[in-house]
Amino acid sequence: MLVGMLFTSIAYGQSRTDEELYAIWSDSTKPETERVDAYFERVNLDTLPAGEPEWIKKWAPGGTEALELAIKHDKKGYLPLLYMISIEACAGNQECMCTAASKVIESAKVANAAKLPITFWAYFILIEQCKVDISAVEADMLQEFEKFKRILSDAPADLETLRQIHASIGEVYLNKNQYPKALAYLRESQRISEKLKLIDFTYTRSNQLLSVIHTNTGNFKESEKYITKSLALAHQQKDTFLLGSGLIVMSRLMLKSKNEAQAKVYIDSALYFMRNVEKCDVCYHIAKIVHAGISNLSGEYSAALTELDEVERFSKEENSGFTLEPDFFIEKANAYMGLQRFDDAIRSLSAFGDTAESWFRIPSDKYKILVSAYEAKGDYKRALENYKRYVQTEDSMTVWRNSSEVTRLELENQFTQQQLQTELDFQTQLNQQRFTRNWILFLGTAAFLFAMGLYFRLRFIRKTQKLLEKKNKIIEAEKAKAQASERAKHQFLANMSHEIRTPMNAIKGMTDILIRRNPKEDQQEYLDGIKQSSDSLLVIINDILDISKIEAGKVELEQEPFSVLELVNNVHTIMQFRAEEKGLLLLKEVPENELFVTGDANRLRQILINLIGNAIKFTEKGQVTTSIQSEPAGENLNLHVTVSDTGIGIDPDRMEKIFESFEQAYSDTSRKFGGTGLGLSISKKLVELHGGTIWVETEKGKGSQFHFIIPYTIAVAAQQAILAADLDTHAANTLKGIRILLVEDNAFNVIVAQEELEDAIEGVQVEVAENGLIAVEKLKSATFDVILMDVQMPVNEWI
């Protein structure tokens, strides 16, 4: 026990025995001050072995009364130690124990009890039992530890206490994933054990903990050395708990090093020990997590998931005392990955954070799984982000392993130096004349060992630097590859859009010309079908080109004054025919006063057409309504637009998908209603490009309401642009009889352009040039009012 250990370590000069002091304390007729003095003197007595049961049973029950008497008579110097002994009376009550430990620290500060460094143990209890963050009390705890060490001698009993303290602090740091500090304290505990030749529970347990550290940092060879030694010692000591826990550590090492056969042998033994011999439910379920990991390694993912669900149910049982560790979530994610349930794997890994990134093996496994999961989902951006984190974690562990190896070599050198020094002193006592020769030999050996240590340090540093450079090159190459792929995608979309649009414009144009020439009724039906199909294809092409431009960041918003109400009226005029075709009412609710703003009218029109078009598409009966509201914001205003319908609605669990590119609410939406799944994605990106927000409110079977808010600068009405209708009124007269040079290599587009121009403009004269070179020659010999030219065609010599 911690208290018992403390009492062994602190000696006070006293002459009265345990029996004499207990006689005074138990006599209630004696003065209270005399009784509490006797109690305090006894708890400092070190003549009895630490943690002797009879001693604890005899004195601990009086701790509370002794405390009350010390407080009553203002004996502040007694309080820290009496609070510490009162912890024994808490009988496993964690709240009582934590309160008493806090009181030890508070009373020690008040009493300035420098001669009683028991506050070290109080901090230790707060960290281990009360879950206090080690960073909050670490400095104070270590300061008290230094005070404790100063009162200890080189006697075996004191060294044994010091060994136990180092082992305990090492385990605390291990539990907090601070491996470098844990390694230092555990190694010092082992050094003292070997010096005292105490090969006992503490020494065996330290070997297990050192194996855990090396497993978690990927140093499997060093880990196997420690756990093999620990198992051999546990077998010699016939300690079933150490055997069971050692088997778990060994099976986990075999699992991490992918040795499936050996892992199965060790874990089966561990499960038997913990269930049937030790009867430790917590230990048994820790072993079950490792067993699930081995099932994953064997490809038995469903079996692994069943085992992990059993572990999770146990952790939720009242008073189970079992907390799910990161290894549980890693193995659960591995099982989901094996079953190709990639979203479940990602959710499982989100259950724990990025604690102790620099030293913990778990983050490396976590990021490796996330890379595979996001790759499988096609989310290469997140896959690359997690790949970078995986590389950084692996690099950190490599650096630490190298540093740890150099430190180990330096410690071995120091130990060798100490041995040589001892031998040198011994030889000096035997023969003074040989002193000089031995001293030179010692210095030469020490210099050689020091040089070897430096050599290994430089070697590991260079190796680490090369590894980091290699990893950085890989990251840069992957980044360049991703950027090149993105550029190629945008270039491909732009080129394909142009190549498809050229013949499509010819089809659409010729169809419009034939429709204007009063075809027969049976021909009219076919022409209407061609027109609708070509219009649909152009919408798809435009959507793909728009999403490509937006994602490439090539969309720049115009800043021109326009009338919001006029724009809404124009959009409704465009969409009216589509609504009437389906027998729907197309309504609008707009303010009475005009709204003039400065912004990009074309992009707002595109958003409205997308939303209203969607509403008409998914509404079979009823109405589609556009509502406009303006919300003042200083000199600006927030334009709040709502497009509502009485259509099919959307299930709540599908709402997140509808704003994603190439996504629709249901898998059969495209087949039933058509479309690319880009309209809402484009609208969302355009709204966000304006600095606005967009959202949807819906109920399945009752319709939807799409809202968006865009901030605009208020424009003066006089600044509005000339209405398009006014321009159209005078356009035909203004352009009458003009000469146009049409530069186009596609014969079908030439026909369409000529026919459209001749139908629209009276007396127009159109001359055609098949390429840029011919166009230049025609310009040298004639004058033209307008030149219409394709930007992509052969022999483009336009200057």
MOJOBEL-V331816 format. One record per residue. PHI is phi as a letter, one per 20 degrees, with the letter a starting at -180 (* if undefined). OMEGA is omega in radians with two decimals (none if undefined). D_LAST is the distance of its C-alpha to the last C-alpha in whole Angstrom. Layout:
# MOJOBEL-V331816
[[PHI OMEGA D_LAST] [PHI OMEGA D_LAST]]
This chain:
# MOJOBEL-V331816
[[* -3.11 94] [f -3.11 92] [f 3.12 95] [f 3.12 98] [f -3.14 95] [f -3.09 95] [f 3.10 99] [f -2.97 99] [e -3.03 97] [d -3.10 99] [d 3.06 102] [c 3.14 105] [f 3.09 108] [b -3.07 110] [d -3.08 114] [e -3.10 115] [e 3.12 114] [f -3.10 112] [f -3.13 116] [f -3.12 117] [f 3.14 113] [f 3.10 113] [f 3.11 117] [f -3.08 116] [f -3.06 113] [e 3.13 115] [e -3.07 117] [f 3.13 116] [e -3.12 119] [f 3.12 118] [g -3.08 116] [f -3.13 112] [f 3.12 111] [f -3.14 113] [f -3.11 112] [f 3.05 108] [f 3.13 109] [f 3.13 110] [f -3.13 108] [f 3.13 105] [f -3.11 107] [f -3.09 107] [f 3.03 104] [e -3.11 103] [f -3.06 106] [d -3.11 104] [e 3.13 108] [e 3.13 107] [f -3.12 104] [f 3.03 100] [m 3.13 100] [f -3.04 104] [g -3.10 104] [f 3.12 108] [f -3.13 106] [f -3.13 103] [f -3.04 106] [f -3.00 108] [d -3.05 106] [g -3.13 103] [g -3.14 105] [e -3.06 106] [f -3.12 102] [f 3.13 102] [f 3.12 105] [g 3.10 105] [f -3.12 101] [f 3.13 103] [f 3.12 106] [f 3.10 103] [f -3.11 101] [f -3.07 105] [d 3.02 106] [l 3.09 103] [e -3.02 103] [f -3.13 99] [f 3.13 99] [e -2.90 100] [f -3.09 98] [g -3.10 95] [f 3.14 97] [f 3.04 99] [f -3.14 96] [f 3.13 95] [f -3.14 98] [f 3.11 97] [f 3.13 94] [f -3.12 97] [e -3.13 99] [f 3.03 95] [l 3.08 96] [n 3.10 92] [f -3.03 91] [f -3.12 88] [f 3.11 88] [f -3.11 91] [f -3.12 90] [f 3.11 87] [f -3.14 88] [f 3.13 91] [f 3.09 89] [f 3.13 87] [f 3.10 90] [g -3.09 91] [f -3.12 88] [f -3.10 88] [f 3.13 92] [f 3.12 91] [f 3.14 89] [f -3.08 92] [e -3.06 95] [l -3.00 93] [e -3.09 94] [f -3.11 93] [e 3.14 96] [c -3.07 95] [f 3.14 91] [f 3.13 92] [f 3.04 89] [g -3.12 87] [f 3.11 88] [f 3.09 87] [f -3.13 84] [g 3.14 84] [f -3.14 85] [f -3.11 83] [f -3.03 80] [f -3.01 81] [d -3.02 83] [d 3.04 82] [l 3.05 78] [f -3.13 77] [f -3.07 74] [f -3.11 75] [f -3.10 72] [f -3.05 74] [c -3.02 77] [g -3.09 77] [f -3.14 77] [f -3.14 80] [f -3.12 82] [f 3.07 81] [f 3.11 83] [f 3.09 86] [f 3.11 86] [f 3.07 86] [f -3.14 89] [g -3.09 90] [f -3.08 90] [f -3.13 92] [e 3.11 95] [e 3.14 95] [d 3.09 97] [e 3.13 96] [f -3.12 99] [g -3.12 98] [f 3.13 99] [f 3.10 96] [f 3.10 94] [f 3.07 94] [f 3.14 93] [f 3.10 90] [f -3.13 89] [f 3.13 89] [f 3.12 87] [g 3.13 84] [f -3.13 84] [f 3.12 84] [f 3.11 81] [g 3.14 79] [f 3.07 79] [f 3.14 78] [f 3.09 75] [f 3.13 75] [f 3.11 75] [e 3.08 72] [m 3.08 70] [e -2.94 70] [f -3.14 71] [g 3.14 71] [f 3.12 74] [g -3.12 75] [f -3.10 75] [f -3.10 77] [f 3.14 80] [f 3.10 81] [f 3.11 81] [f 3.07 83] [f 3.12 85] [f -3.13 85] [f -3.14 86] [f 3.11 89] [g -3.12 90] [f 3.10 90] [f -3.14 92] [e -3.09 95] [l 3.11 95] [d 3.13 94] [e -3.00 93] [c -3.11 93] [g -3.09 91] [g -3.13 89] [f 3.14 88] [f 3.13 87] [f 3.12 85] [f 3.09 83] [f 3.09 82] [f -3.10 81] [f 3.08 79] [f 3.08 77] [f 3.12 76] [g -3.13 74] [g -3.09 72] [f 3.05 71] [f -3.09 71] [f 3.08 68] [d 3.03 66] [m 3.14 66] [e -2.95 69] [f -3.13 71] [f 3.13 73] [f 3.13 74] [f -3.11 75] [f 3.13 77] [f -3.10 79] [f -3.06 80] [f 3.07 80] [f 3.10 82] [f -3.13 85] [f 3.14 85] [f 3.13 86] [f 3.13 89] [f 3.13 90] [f 3.10 90] [f 3.11 92] [f -3.09 95] [e -3.11 95] [l 3.12 95] [e -3.05 93] [f 3.12 92] [f 3.12 89] [f 3.09 88] [f -3.14 88] [f -3.14 86] [f 3.10 83] [f 3.10 83] [f 3.08 82] [f -3.14 80] [f -3.14 78] [f 3.14 78] [f 3.10 77] [f 3.07 74] [f 3.13 73] [f 3.10 73] [f -3.10 71] [f 3.13 68] [e 3.04 69] [m 3.08 68] [e -2.99 72] [f -3.07 73] [f 3.14 76] [f 3.14 77] [g -3.14 76] [f -3.13 78] [f -3.08 81] [f -3.06 81] [f 3.09 80] [f 3.10 83] [f -3.14 85] [f 3.13 84] [f 3.14 84] [f -3.13 88] [f -3.03 89] [f -3.13 87] [e -2.97 88] [d -3.09 92] [e -3.12 93] [e -3.09 91] [l -3.13 91] [d -3.09 88] [f 3.13 85] [f -3.14 83] [f -3.13 83] [f -3.11 83] [f 2.99 80] [f 3.10 78] [f 3.12 79] [f 3.11 78] [f 3.10 74] [f 3.13 74] [f 3.09 75] [f 3.10 73] [f 3.11 70] [f 3.06 72] [f 3.07 72] [g -3.14 68] [f 3.14 68] [e -3.11 70] [n 3.12 67] [e -2.97 70] [f 3.13 68] [f 3.10 70] [f 3.11 73] [f -3.11 71] [f 3.11 70] [f 3.12 74] [f -3.11 75] [f 3.07 73] [f 3.09 73] [f 3.10 77] [f -3.12 76] [f 3.10 75] [f 3.12 77] [f -3.12 80] [f -3.11 78] [e 3.12 78] [f -3.13 82] [f 3.11 84] [m 3.09 85] [f -3.14 84] [m -3.06 82] [d 3.12 79] [d 3.14 76] [f -3.12 73] [e -3.12 71] [g 3.13 67] [g 3.12 69] [f -3.08 70] [f 3.08 66] [f -3.11 64] [f 3.10 67] [f 3.10 66] [f 3.10 62] [f 3.12 63] [f 3.11 65] [f 3.12 62] [f 3.11 60] [f 3.11 62] [e 3.14 62] [m 3.04 58] [e -2.93 59] [f 3.12 56] [f 3.10 56] [f 3.11 60] [f 3.14 59] [f 3.13 57] [f 3.13 59] [f -3.11 62] [f 3.11 61] [f -3.10 60] [f 3.05 64] [c -3.02 64] [e -3.07 62] [d -3.08 60] [f 3.02 63] [l -3.08 64] [g -2.98 61] [f -2.97 61] [c -2.97 65] [e 3.10 65] [f -3.05 64] [g -3.14 64] [g 3.12 60] [f 3.10 59] [f -3.12 60] [f -3.08 59] [f 3.11 55] [f 3.10 56] [f -3.13 57] [f 3.10 54] [g -3.12 51] [f -3.10 53] [f -3.11 53] [f 3.05 50] [f 3.14 48] [f 3.12 50] [e -3.12 49] [n 3.13 45] [e -3.01 45] [f 3.12 43] [f 3.12 43] [f 3.07 46] [f 3.13 47] [f 3.11 45] [g -3.12 47] [f 3.06 50] [f 3.10 49] [f 3.13 49] [f 3.11 52] [f 3.14 54] [f -3.13 53] [f 3.14 54] [f 3.11 57] [f 3.12 58] [f -3.13 57] [f 3.14 59] [f 3.11 62] [f 3.12 61] [f -3.11 61] [f 3.12 64] [f 3.12 66] [f 3.13 65] [f 3.13 67] [f 3.14 70] [f 3.10 70] [f 3.13 70] [f 3.13 73] [f 3.12 75] [f 3.13 75] [f 3.10 76] [f 3.08 79] [f 3.10 80] [f -3.14 80] [f -3.14 82] [f 3.11 84] [f 3.12 85] [f 3.14 85] [f 3.11 88] [f 3.13 90] [f 3.14 90] [f 3.12 91] [f 3.12 94] [f -3.14 95] [f 3.12 95] [f -3.14 97] [f 3.12 99] [f 3.13 99] [f 3.13 100] [f -3.13 103] [f -3.03 104] [b -3.10 104] [f -3.08 102] [f -3.13 102] [e -3.06 99] [g -3.05 97] [f -3.12 95] [f 3.14 94] [f -3.14 93] [f 3.11 91] [f 3.10 89] [f 3.13 89] [f -3.12 88] [f 3.14 85] [f 3.12 84] [f 3.14 83] [f 3.13 82] [f 3.12 79] [f 3.14 79] [f 3.11 78] [f 3.12 76] [f 3.09 74] [f 3.11 74] [f 3.10 73] [f -3.14 70] [f 3.14 69] [f 3.11 69] [f -3.14 67] [f 3.14 64] [f 3.14 64] [f 3.12 63] [f 3.13 61] [f 3.13 59] [f 3.13 59] [f 3.14 58] [f 3.12 55] [f 3.13 54] [f 3.12 54] [f 3.12 52] [f 3.13 49] [f 3.13 49] [f 3.13 49] [f 3.11 47] [f 3.11 44] [f -3.14 45] [f 3.14 44] [f 3.13 41] [f 3.12 40] [f 3.12 41] [f 3.13 39] [f 3.13 36] [f 3.13 36] [f 3.13 37] [f 3.12 33] [f 3.12 31] [f 3.14 33] [f 3.12 32] [f -3.14 28] [f -3.14 28] [f -3.12 30] [f 3.14 28] [f 3.13 25] [f -3.13 27] [f -3.13 28] [f -3.12 24] [f -3.13 23] [f 3.11 26] [f -3.13 26] [f -3.08 22] [f 3.12 24] [f -3.08 27] [f -3.08 25] [f 3.10 23] [f -3.12 27] [f 3.09 29] [f 3.11 27] [f 3.12 27] [f -3.10 31] [f -3.11 31] [f -3.13 29] [f 3.10 31] [f 3.11 35] [f -3.14 34] [f -3.14 34] [f 3.12 37] [f -3.14 39] [f -3.07 38] [e 3.01 39] [l 3.12 43] [f 3.07 43] [f -3.06 47] [f 3.14 49] [f 3.07 49] [f -3.12 45] [g -3.13 44] [f 3.13 46] [f 3.14 44] [f 3.09 41] [f 3.10 42] [f 3.10 42] [f -3.12 39] [f -3.13 37] [f -3.14 39] [f 3.14 38] [f 3.08 34] [f 3.13 35] [f 3.13 37] [f 3.11 34] [f 3.09 31] [f 3.14 33] [f -3.14 34] [f -3.13 30] [f 3.13 30] [f -3.12 33] [f 3.14 32] [f 3.14 28] [f -3.11 30] [f 3.10 32] [f 3.14 30] [f -3.11 28] [f -3.12 31] [f 3.11 32] [e 3.13 29] [m -3.09 30] [d 3.12 26] [e 3.10 28] [d -3.10 27] [e 3.06 30] [f 3.10 29] [c -3.13 31] [c 3.12 32] [f 3.07 35] [b 3.13 36] [e -3.14 39] [f -3.08 41] [f 3.11 43] [f 3.13 41] [f 3.12 39] [f 3.12 42] [f 3.14 43] [f 3.13 39] [f 3.13 40] [f 3.09 43] [f 3.14 42] [f -3.03 39] [e -3.05 42] [f -3.10 45] [f 3.13 45] [f 3.12 45] [f -3.12 48] [f 3.11 49] [g -3.13 49] [e 3.13 51] [m -3.12 54] [d 3.01 53] [e 3.07 53] [d -3.01 50] [d 3.05 51] [b 3.08 50] [c -3.04 52] [c 3.11 50] [f 3.12 51] [f -3.11 52] [e 3.11 50] [f 3.07 46] [d 3.08 44] [d -3.12 41] [c 3.08 40] [d -3.12 36] [r -3.10 34] [d -3.09 32] [f -3.09 33] [f -3.13 31] [f 3.06 33] [f 3.11 36] [f -3.14 36] [f 3.12 35] [f -3.12 38] [f -3.14 40] [f 3.11 39] [f -3.07 39] [f -3.14 43] [f 3.10 44] [f 3.09 43] [f -3.12 45] [f 3.12 48] [f -3.09 48] [f -3.03 47] [e 3.11 50] [d -3.12 52] [e 3.11 55] [b 3.14 57] [o -3.01 57] [b 3.02 54] [c -3.02 51] [c 3.05 51] [d -3.13 48] [d 3.14 50] [d 3.05 48] [c 3.08 50] [d -3.12 49] [d -3.09 51] [g 3.07 50] [b -3.07 50] [m 3.11 50] [f 3.14 47] [d 3.03 45] [b 3.04 46] [d -3.13 46] [e -3.12 45] [d -3.10 48] [d 3.10 47] [c 3.05 49] [d -3.08 48] [d 3.13 52] [b 3.11 53] [d -3.02 56] [e -2.95 55] [f -3.12 56] [m -3.07 55] [c 3.03 55] [f -3.12 57] [g -3.08 58] [f 3.11 57] [d -3.01 54] [f -3.11 52] [f -3.04 51] [f -2.90 49] [f 3.14 47] [e 3.12 44] [e -3.11 43] [f 3.12 40] [l 3.12 41] [d 3.03 45] [c -3.00 47] [f -3.10 50] [c -3.06 52] [f -3.11 51] [e -3.10 51] [f -3.10 49] [f -3.13 46] [f -3.07 48] [f -2.96 50] [d -3.12 47] [n 3.08 44] [o -3.08 41] [e -3.01 40] [n -3.12 42] [d -3.02 38] [g -3.12 39] [f 3.11 41] [f 3.11 40] [f -3.14 36] [g 3.14 39] [f -3.11 41] [f 3.12 38] [f 3.10 36] [f -3.14 39] [f 3.08 40] [f 3.07 36] [f -3.06 37] [n -3.10 40] [d 3.13 43] [c 3.12 45] [c 3.12 46] [b -3.09 49] [c 3.00 51] [c -3.01 55] [b 3.04 56] [b -3.07 59] [g 3.09 59] [n -3.10 60] [c 3.08 60] [o -3.08 56] [c 3.02 54] [c 3.08 52] [e -3.14 49] [d 2.89 48] [b 3.12 46] [c 3.11 45] [c 3.07 42] [e 3.12 43] [c 2.98 41] [e 3.13 41] [f 3.13 42] [d 3.07 40] [f -3.06 42] [g -3.09 42] [f -3.10 40] [e -3.08 37] [f -3.10 36] [f 3.10 33] [f -3.07 33] [f -3.12 35] [f -3.13 33] [f 3.11 35] [f 3.13 35] [f -3.12 31] [f -3.09 32] [f -3.05 35] [d -3.02 33] [f -3.07 29] [f 3.14 30] [f -3.10 32] [f -3.05 29] [e -3.07 26] [g 3.05 28] [m -3.10 27] [f 3.09 23] [d -3.08 20] [c 3.01 18] [e -3.13 15] [d -3.12 16] [d -3.03 13] [b -3.10 16] [e -3.14 18] [e -3.03 21] [f -3.12 23] [f 3.12 26] [f 3.08 23] [f 3.14 22] [f -3.12 26] [f -3.09 26] [f -3.14 23] [f -3.12 24] [f -3.11 28] [f -3.12 27] [f -3.12 25] [f 3.09 28] [f -3.03 31] [e -3.01 30] [c -3.12 28] [f 3.06 31] [m -3.11 29] [f 3.10 26] [d -3.08 24] [d 3.06 21] [d -2.99 19] [d 3.00 18] [c -3.03 15] [f 3.11 16] [b -3.06 12] [f -3.12 9] [f 3.11 10] [f 3.14 12] [f 3.14 10] [f -3.14 8] [f 3.14 12] [f 3.13 13] [f -3.13 11] [f -3.05 13] [d -3.10 16] [b -3.14 17] [d -3.14 16] [c 3.10 16] [f -3.09 18] [c 3.04 16] [c 3.07 13] [d -3.01 14] [c 3.01 12] [f -3.09 14] [e 3.12 12] [c 3.11 14] [a -3.10 14] [f 3.10 14] [l -3.10 12] [e -3.08 9] [e -3.11 6] [f -3.08 4] [c none 0]]
